[in-house]
């Protein structure tokens, strides 16, 4: 494995595994910092490929494609988690890889992730591993109903989950979810979900953006409010937990940490994502250095400035054909800052872009003001859907 703490020089090449919107925005941030980007992707004209300097098309587990990609870059990062950690290990024999394959192995498996959190003293909702019918019923006793069953891998935007309210529904939920094993989680007495974007450099410097509050619709992140309108003591605890996780992982790069705040004000960590995160998109216009800039800085070995916020912000996802049908109104609305991802087809449930709306520092409005600010995008956020123990990215 190759590692280096020396800063990359201008025009060095940052390799990004994955060709989606997070890779696109990372590539744009890299260009601002004077770097070139090379994308490894299965989609030749995907969002990231459209704005990068070079593209290798190939499968993420193809040794030939990985070798060709690694030979053309100075450092590697990734923009989504449904890739092979073994592939990252192979790339690491050619050049530094940040975050590491070790971190990816933990984050892409819920059992490994929860085991890691528990070993680090991170507070979690009650949980139990479910491998068969016997452990399924053990989980129902230990965690108690209602509970939520989740697949251990490949769950995102509310996929790979089943809520179970009655004992006679247990086995149907178990049989409906695949592959096994699963994780059973106790339902949280849910007040809200928040997330913290934390970045760490190879020299151990850690920076955290302000916690943000997330609201969902049909299992997909719909709205993020920054800063989260929560007690400052809870916000400080959230930053401390995110910092602890980054340090325990020896992270290099950025990490999104999702947490639940329960009705009594307790924080429970839900999951983490070692990459830029949908709930951090508000930083693109509300901070001097956004989440993508900070991630690229960490990966490239550059100094990390403090993650400061100069404005409050609303981030609104643009999802599927419904939101994209409003594009003329979106482009005409004063105060909207649109970010479109260059995706050709606006499928149902597909994230096509987002809009940021800024407010003066410490002037984030309440719910009525938020609805007013959202203008043509306000309709479906009038009654945000509670997402107890859900996953959004």
N, C-alpha and C positions, 0 to 999 in steps of 0.2 A: 504494500500500500504506500502511495506517495502522498506526502503532505508538505505544505509550505506555508510559512507565515509571512513571506516577503510580499509586499504589495505588487499587484500586476501593473505593468507599465501601460501607458496609453496605446491603443490599437491592439492590445492583447485580446485573445478570443475567448469568450465565455460560452461554453457549451450548455445548452438547455435541453433536457430530456422532456419531450412533450411539446405539442404544438398548439395548445389551446390559448384562451384569453389571458391566463396568468403568465404564460410564456411570452405572449405578445407585449404585455405591459412591462414585463421584466426586460425584454429586449429594448424597448423604448427608453427605459431608465438607464440601461447599460450604455446606449448611444449617447445620452446626455452626459455621461461620465467619461466618454472618450473611448469606450470599448466596442469591439465588434462581437456579434453573437452568431452562433451556429446551432441550428435546431435539429435535433433527432426526432423525427415524427413519422407517423404512418400516413399523414395527410399532406400532400405536396403543397396545396394552396390553403392551408389552415390559417387561423388567426396569427400565430407566431411567425410562420414562414413568410407572410406578407410584409413583415417589417424587419426581417433579419438579413444578415450579410450572406449567409450560406445555409443550406439545408441538406441533410442526409435523410433520405426516405428509406425506412426499413423497420422491421419489427424490433420491439424493445428487448427481445431475448435472442436476437440473431447475432452470433459472435462476429460474423463478418461485418455487419453494419456497425456494431459497437466498436470494433477495431478501427474502422475507417473514420468514424466520428471522433474517437479519442485521439487519433493521430493528428487531427486538425484543430484541436482546442488546447487551451492552457489550464483551464479549470472547468469542472462540471457541476451543474446544479440540476434540479428538476422542478417541474411545475404541477405535477399531479402524482398521486400516490399509487395508482393502480399499475405499477410497473414492478419489475423484478428487482429485489434487493441484491440478488446474485449478480444481476447485470451491473449494478452500481459497484459491486466489489470488483468485477472485471475491469470496469472503467478506472477504478482507483489504482490499478496496477500500472496505468499509463500516466495519470495526472491526479491532482487533488480533487476530491469529490465532497461537496458541502451542500446540505447536510449529509451525513454518512449513511451507508447502507444499514448500519446497526440501528440508527434512529428510525429509518424507514421500516425496518422489520418490526419494531415496537409499535409504531403508529398505525400500520396497516392491518394489525391484528388486534381486535378488541380485548381478547384475553391477555395477550402480552402487554397491551397498554394498561389495562387495569392492574395487572400484577406489578408493573413498573410503578404506577401511581401509588399503590398500597405500600410498596417497599420504600418509597420516598416520603411517606407520611402525608400524602395529598388526600384531602377529604373527598369521598365519593358517595354516590347513592348506594344503598345496599345492592349487592350483586352476587351472582352465583354462576359458575360454569355449567353448561348443559350439554352433555355428550350423548345421552340416551333417555329413554322414558323414565328410568329410575331417577336419574339426576334432575330430570324435568320436575318431577313431583317433589324431590328434595328442595329444589329451588323455590317452588311455590310455598313450602313450609318456612324456609329460611327468610325469603324476601317478602313473602305474603302478597296476597292479591289486593288490588290490581297490580299487574306487572307488565313489563314490556320485554318481548323476546327480540333479540337482534342477531343477525348473522355476524360472525367475527370478522369478515372481510368484505370489501367492495360495497359497503353501504354508504350512500350519500343522498342528500336531498330527500330524506325520509324513506328511501328505499331499503329493503332488507329488514323490515321491522313489522311486528304484529303486537298490538295491545291485547292483553288478556284480562278480562274483568271477572270471569266466572271459571270455576274449576273444570267444568265440563268442556270448556273451549281450549284447554291447555294442549291436548294432544293434536287437535286440528291445527293450531298455530305452529306447533313443532313440526308437523308434517308438511305444512305449507312453505316453510322457510328452508332454504338449502344454499350452500352445503352446511352440514353440521361439522363441528360443534357450534352451539349458540351461546349467547350470554343472556341471562335473565337479570333485569334491573327492576328494583322497586320504584314505583311512581314517586316523584318528588312533589311535595306540596308547593307548587310552582308559583313564584311571583314574577320572575322574568329570567331571560337568558342574556348573559353578557359575554363578551369576548375580549381578550387582550392579545395584541400583537407584540411579541417580544423578540428582540434580535440580539444575537451575541456574536462577538468576533473571536478569532482564534486566540487573541491575547487575554480573553476573559471579560472584556468590557460588555456590559449588558445594558440595553436601553428598552424601555417599554412605552408604547403609545398609550394614551388614556383609554381606559375601558369604555367599550361601546355597547349599547343595548340593541338586541336583535329581535325583530318580529318576523313571523313566518306566515306563509299562505300555502296551503296544500303541501306542506312538508318542504317547501323551498323558501330560502331566505328572501324576504320581500323588502324589508326596510331596516336600516341601521341608523341609530341616533348616537351622535358623538358630541359631547361626552355622555355616557350613560347617566340618566337622571336618578342616581342612587345615592345613598348615604356616603359621604367621603371616606368614612372608616371602612366600609365594604369595598370601595374602589381601591383603597390602599392595600387591603388584604388580597384583592385579586391580583394586583401588580406583584405583590410578594410571592404569591403562589406561582405565577407565570415565571418569575425570575428563578425560583427554586427549581422548577421543571427544566428550564433552559440550562441551568448550571449542572444539575444532576446528569443530564444527557450529554454534557460537554458539546452543546450545539454550536455550530458555525453556520450562520444564516438566520432566517426568520422562522418563527413558529406562531401559529394561531392557536390559542387555548380557549376553548368554549367552557363556560361555567354556568350553573344554575344558581340563582338566588332564591332560597325558599321563603316561605311566609314569615319565618322568624328571623330572617336576615343572615342565615348561614349560607356559606358558599360551598358548592359541590362541583368538582371538576367533571365535565362530561367527556371531552375528548380533545385531542390535539392534532394539528396538521403542520408538518415541517415544511412549509412553503408559504408564499403569499396567500391571503385568504379573502374570500368574498366580503367578509365583514370588516376588512381593513381598507376597502376601496375609498372610504371617506377621506383617508389621509392624502389622496391624490391632489386635493384642492385646499384642504384645511391645514396642511403642514408644510413647512419649508422643504423638508425631506420626507417623501412618502414611504409607504411600506416597501415598494419595489426598489427605490433608491437605497434604502437601508439594507435590504437583502443583498443587492449587488455589491454594495460597499463591503459587507461582511464576507461575502464569497471571494471578492477580489483582494481582500486584505487591507482595505482602506480604513482610515479612522472613522469611528461612528460618532456623529454629533448627537446631542440630546434630541430625543423624539418629542419635539414641542409642537403645540397646536396654536395657531394664531386665530382660528375661527371655530365656531361650532358648526355642525354639519348634519345634514340628512343625506343618506345614500339610499336610492331607490333602484332596485333591479328592474330591468326591462326583460320580460319573459314572454317567449312565444309570439304567435301572430297577433294576439290581442294587444299587447303593449306596442309592438312595432307598427300596428295600424294607426297608432297615435303619433307617429314620428313627425308629421308636419306640425302638429300642435306643440310637440316637445321642442322642436327646433325654434318655434316662434315664441316660446314662453320666456319672459324676462327672468333672469336669475338661475335658469337651468344650465348646468354644465354637463353636457352629454359625453359619454365615452362609449363608442360602438366598437364591437369586436370583429367586424369583418366576416361574420358567418353568412353563408349564402342562403340557407333555408331556415325560416323561423318556425321551427316545430313546436308543438305543444310542450310546455315545460322546459324549453331550452332557453338558457340565459343568452340574450343577444347583446346586452350592453347594460349600462347603468347611468343614472343621473345623480350628480351631486348638487346640493343646494346649500349655500353658506349663509351663516348668520354671524353677527358680531360676537366676540368672545364672551361667554357666559350669558348668551341671549337666546339659547335654544328654546323655541316656543313649546307650549303644552299641546295636547292632542288636537284641539280645535285649530290652533295656529299651524300645526303640522299639516292638517288636511287642507287648509287654505294655501299653504306654500306649495303643496303637491299639485294644485291646479288640475289639469286633465288626467293626472295619474292618481287622483285621490280616491276613486270609487272603492276599490277592493280592500283598501287599508283602513276603512272606517271601523271595522270590527276585527282586529287582528286575531288570528287563530292561535289558541294556546298550544304549545308544542312541548309538553312535558317529555323529558328524556329523548328528544328528537335529535337528529343530526342534520346540520346544514353546512354547506361549504361554498 
